[in-house]
Amino acid sequence: MKPYRGGEEHTGRVTMERRPTIAALNKLVIRCRRCPRLVAWREDVARTRVRRYADQEYWGKPLTGFGDPGARVVLVGLAPAANGGNRTGRMFTGDESGNWLFRALYETGFANRPESLHRDDGLLLSDCYITASVRCAPPKNKPSSEEFANCRPFLLEELRLLANLQVVVGLGKIGFDAAASALKALGLIDFSRRPAFGHGVRYRYDGVTLLATYHPSQQNTFTGKLTRRMLAGVLRAAAQARR
């Protein structure tokens, strides 16, 4: 087994003029070490590993967005899970939240298979792109305000580079609020009062539709707050709104 090694250090800003592609932005994301607490946590989890994944090599670095770079539908979540995305190296992969999300994406025609296992499993997204407001796994799944701010330039640049973007789906209130704020900062939408979060809410602006769903976390799916039908309904609305 290869030893875990942390990524290269990056502490500068995202320079839009010098990062003209998603691929170039992703290289910058992976090298980022701007948040000491998150760097220490993600790398400690990758070194120590939980027992059920003790024989696996963890990714242990920031996560890039995943999907079709020509996508018209973009999903924005919170952050990777310590033993999910932080292990597998792909957004929403390796935990129950991802199992729910990718099954729904498959059922609504956005994915070529109903599950996401690891970075090289052959999964492809069509007309859909998945990203997050924070790229490193945070302790207790709670990034600080400073950590959100440090990651925000990546989300802004990513949305700017997704030139065909028409529909944005916020996965949970944090993802929804981050998406709304980023879209406004980019001049893609405008509002005097922040859009209110609620499952299934839809806000139509000139050229962009903003949707929301409860996050497919175990807290929501195990209690029935979010059902498979509810999640698929929002994704179908996204598919219809992009036309």
C-alpha positions as CSV (number, residue, x, y, z in Angstrom):
1,M,0.0,0.0,0.0
2,K,1.3,3.4,-0.9
3,P,1.7,5.9,1.9
4,Y,-0.6,8.9,2.0
5,R,1.0,12.2,0.9
6,G,-0.5,15.6,1.2
7,G,-0.9,17.9,-1.9
8,E,1.2,20.8,-2.9
9,E,0.7,24.1,-1.1
10,H,-1.5,26.8,-2.7
11,T,-2.4,30.0,-0.8
12,G,-3.1,32.4,-3.6
13,R,-6.3,33.6,-5.1
14,V,-8.0,32.1,-8.2
15,T,-7.0,34.3,-11.1
16,M,-9.8,34.0,-13.6
17,E,-7.8,35.4,-16.5
18,R,-5.2,32.7,-16.0
19,R,-7.5,29.8,-15.3
20,P,-9.5,29.6,-18.6
21,T,-10.6,25.9,-18.3
22,I,-12.3,23.6,-15.8
23,A,-9.2,21.3,-16.0
24,A,-6.9,24.1,-15.1
25,L,-9.1,25.2,-12.2
26,N,-9.3,21.6,-10.9
27,K,-5.5,21.4,-10.7
28,L,-5.6,24.6,-8.6
29,V,-8.3,23.1,-6.3
30,I,-6.4,19.9,-5.7
31,R,-3.3,21.8,-4.6
32,C,-5.1,24.1,-2.2
33,R,-4.0,24.2,1.5
34,R,-5.5,27.5,2.5
35,C,-7.4,26.2,5.5
36,P,-5.1,24.8,8.2
37,R,-7.9,23.1,10.2
38,L,-9.3,21.4,7.1
39,V,-5.9,20.3,5.8
40,A,-5.0,18.7,9.1
41,W,-8.4,17.0,9.4
42,R,-8.6,15.6,5.9
43,E,-5.0,14.3,6.0
44,D,-5.4,12.8,9.5
45,V,-8.5,10.9,8.4
46,A,-6.6,9.7,5.3
47,R,-3.7,8.4,7.3
48,T,-5.6,6.8,10.2
49,R,-8.7,5.5,8.2
50,V,-11.7,3.9,9.8
51,R,-11.6,0.1,10.3
52,R,-14.0,-0.8,7.5
53,Y,-11.7,1.1,5.0
54,A,-8.4,0.3,6.6
55,D,-7.1,-1.5,3.4
56,Q,-8.0,1.4,1.1
57,E,-5.8,4.3,0.1
58,Y,-7.6,7.6,0.7
59,W,-7.7,10.6,-1.6
60,G,-7.1,13.0,1.3
61,K,-7.1,16.2,-0.8
62,P,-9.6,18.8,-1.9
63,L,-12.3,17.6,-4.3
64,T,-12.9,19.0,-7.7
65,G,-16.3,19.3,-9.3
66,F,-17.5,16.3,-11.3
67,G,-19.5,15.8,-14.4
68,D,-20.2,17.2,-17.9
69,P,-18.3,20.5,-18.5
70,G,-21.0,21.4,-21.0
71,A,-23.7,20.8,-18.5
72,R,-26.8,23.0,-18.3
73,V,-27.7,21.7,-14.8
74,V,-25.4,22.2,-11.8
75,L,-25.9,20.7,-8.3
76,V,-24.2,22.5,-5.4
77,G,-23.7,20.7,-2.1
78,L,-22.0,21.5,1.2
79,A,-18.7,19.6,1.5
80,P,-17.2,16.1,1.1
81,A,-17.7,13.4,3.8
82,A,-14.6,12.4,5.7
83,N,-14.9,8.7,4.7
84,G,-16.8,9.3,1.6
85,G,-15.5,11.8,-0.9
86,N,-12.3,12.3,1.1
87,R,-11.7,8.6,0.6
88,T,-12.8,8.1,-2.9
89,G,-11.8,11.4,-4.5
90,R,-15.2,12.1,-6.0
91,M,-18.1,14.3,-4.9
92,F,-20.9,12.4,-3.2
93,T,-19.1,9.1,-3.6
94,G,-18.6,6.4,-0.9
95,D,-21.5,7.3,1.5
96,E,-25.2,7.0,1.7
97,S,-25.9,10.5,0.6
98,G,-24.2,9.7,-2.7
99,N,-26.0,6.4,-3.0
100,W,-29.3,8.3,-2.9
101,L,-28.1,11.1,-5.2
102,F,-26.6,9.0,-8.0
103,R,-29.6,6.6,-8.0
104,A,-31.9,9.6,-8.5
105,L,-29.6,11.1,-11.2
106,Y,-29.7,7.7,-13.1
107,E,-33.5,7.5,-12.8
108,T,-33.8,11.0,-14.2
109,G,-31.4,10.5,-17.2
110,F,-28.4,12.4,-15.9
111,A,-26.2,9.4,-15.1
112,N,-25.2,6.3,-17.1
113,R,-25.3,4.1,-14.0
114,P,-27.2,4.2,-10.6
115,E,-24.1,4.2,-8.3
116,S,-20.8,5.9,-7.8
117,L,-18.1,3.8,-6.3
118,H,-14.7,5.5,-7.0
119,R,-13.0,7.9,-9.4
120,D,-12.4,5.3,-12.1
121,D,-15.6,3.3,-12.1
122,G,-16.9,4.4,-15.5
123,L,-19.7,6.7,-14.2
124,L,-20.5,9.5,-16.6
125,L,-22.9,12.4,-16.1
126,S,-24.8,13.9,-19.0
127,D,-25.8,17.6,-19.0
128,C,-25.1,17.6,-15.2
129,Y,-22.3,18.8,-13.0
130,I,-21.8,18.4,-9.3
131,T,-19.9,20.7,-7.0
132,A,-19.8,22.0,-3.5
133,S,-19.3,25.2,-1.5
134,V,-16.4,23.7,0.5
135,R,-13.9,21.2,-1.1
136,C,-12.4,19.6,1.9
137,A,-14.0,17.3,4.5
138,P,-14.7,19.4,7.6
139,P,-14.8,18.1,11.2
140,K,-18.4,17.3,12.2
141,N,-19.4,18.4,8.7
142,K,-19.2,22.0,9.8
143,P,-16.9,24.4,8.0
144,S,-16.2,27.8,9.6
145,S,-17.2,31.1,8.0
146,E,-13.5,31.7,7.1
147,E,-13.3,28.3,5.4
148,F,-16.4,29.0,3.4
149,A,-14.9,32.3,2.3
150,N,-11.6,30.7,1.3
151,C,-13.4,28.2,-0.9
152,R,-15.8,30.6,-2.5
153,P,-13.5,31.8,-5.3
154,F,-13.4,28.2,-6.6
155,L,-17.2,28.0,-6.8
156,L,-17.4,31.4,-8.5
157,E,-14.8,30.5,-11.1
158,E,-16.4,27.1,-11.7
159,L,-19.8,28.5,-12.3
160,R,-18.3,31.1,-14.6
161,L,-16.6,28.4,-16.6
162,L,-19.7,26.3,-17.0
163,A,-20.8,28.4,-20.0
164,N,-24.0,26.5,-20.7
165,L,-25.4,26.7,-17.2
166,Q,-29.2,27.2,-17.1
167,V,-30.3,25.5,-13.9
168,V,-28.7,25.4,-10.4
169,V,-30.0,23.0,-7.7
170,G,-29.0,23.6,-4.1
171,L,-28.6,20.4,-2.2
172,G,-29.7,21.5,1.3
173,K,-29.9,25.0,2.7
174,I,-26.2,25.6,2.8
175,G,-25.7,24.5,-0.8
176,F,-28.7,26.5,-1.9
177,D,-27.6,29.7,-0.1
178,A,-24.0,29.3,-1.5
179,A,-25.4,28.9,-5.0
180,A,-27.7,31.9,-4.8
181,S,-24.9,34.1,-3.5
182,A,-22.4,32.9,-6.1
183,L,-24.9,33.4,-9.0
184,K,-25.6,36.9,-7.8
185,A,-21.9,37.8,-7.4
186,L,-21.4,36.7,-11.1
187,G,-24.3,38.8,-12.2
188,L,-26.3,35.8,-13.4
189,I,-29.2,36.5,-11.1
190,D,-30.3,39.5,-9.1
191,F,-32.4,39.9,-5.9
192,S,-32.9,42.3,-3.1
193,R,-33.9,39.6,-0.6
194,R,-32.1,36.3,-0.5
195,P,-34.3,33.5,-2.0
196,A,-35.9,31.4,0.8
197,F,-34.9,27.8,1.0
198,G,-37.5,25.1,0.9
199,H,-37.7,21.7,-0.7
200,G,-39.0,22.0,-4.2
201,V,-38.9,25.8,-4.4
202,R,-38.1,27.3,-7.7
203,Y,-36.9,30.8,-8.6
204,R,-36.8,31.8,-12.2
205,Y,-34.5,34.6,-13.3
206,D,-33.4,35.9,-16.7
207,G,-31.6,32.9,-18.1
208,V,-31.1,30.9,-14.9
209,T,-33.5,28.8,-12.8
210,L,-32.6,28.2,-9.1
211,L,-34.1,25.1,-7.4
212,A,-33.8,23.5,-4.0
213,T,-34.0,20.1,-2.4
214,Y,-33.5,18.8,1.1
215,H,-30.0,17.3,1.3
216,P,-29.9,13.5,0.8
217,S,-28.2,13.0,4.1
218,Q,-29.0,10.1,6.3
219,Q,-30.6,12.5,8.8
220,N,-33.2,13.4,6.1
221,T,-33.5,10.0,4.3
222,F,-33.7,7.8,7.3
223,T,-36.4,9.9,8.9
224,G,-38.5,10.2,5.7
225,K,-38.0,14.0,5.5
226,L,-36.6,13.3,2.0
227,T,-37.9,10.4,0.0
228,R,-36.6,9.0,-3.3
229,R,-39.7,10.4,-5.0
230,M,-39.1,13.9,-3.6
231,L,-35.5,14.0,-4.8
232,A,-36.3,12.6,-8.2
233,G,-39.1,15.2,-8.5
234,V,-36.7,18.1,-8.1
235,L,-34.2,16.6,-10.6
236,R,-37.0,16.1,-13.1
237,A,-38.0,19.7,-12.6
238,A,-34.4,20.6,-13.3
239,A,-34.4,18.6,-16.5
240,Q,-37.6,20.3,-17.7
241,A,-36.4,23.8,-16.7
242,R,-33.2,23.5,-18.8
243,R,-35.2,23.2,-22.1
